[in-house]
Amino acid sequence: MTMLHNLFTDVPGRMASEEVIELLSRPDLRIERIVSTGQSSPAGFWYDEPEGEWVLVVRGAATLRFEDEAAPRLLEAGDFVDIAAHRRHRVEWTDPEVPTLWLAVHYTAR
């Protein structure tokens, strides 16, 4: 676990892959800072996670597609979504000009 004390500390510029930093980990809970610079999910790939995930776009923009929805959702700074466990989803696009800074909270529902 990296000890960041500010979400905006050392936000990288253009990268080949997303940067994921674990901010906090507890039983049934994990909080991450994710920085995307134009990355998206590979073609045909769907996340199907065993835990729930609440994500907030702090800066930048992205489109998130759910398998059970007809159109992708545009997420901009301040937008958040709660993704239930095993709800298939993918990142279709992240802004290549401005780093997209996400706060992701992974949790186990009881």
Secondary structure, DSSP 8 states (H G I E B T S, - for coil): ----SSTTTT---S-SS-EEEEEEEETTEEEEEEEESS----TT--B--SSEEEEEEEESEEEEEETTSSS-EEEETT-EEEE-TT--EEEEEE-SSS-EEEEEEEE---
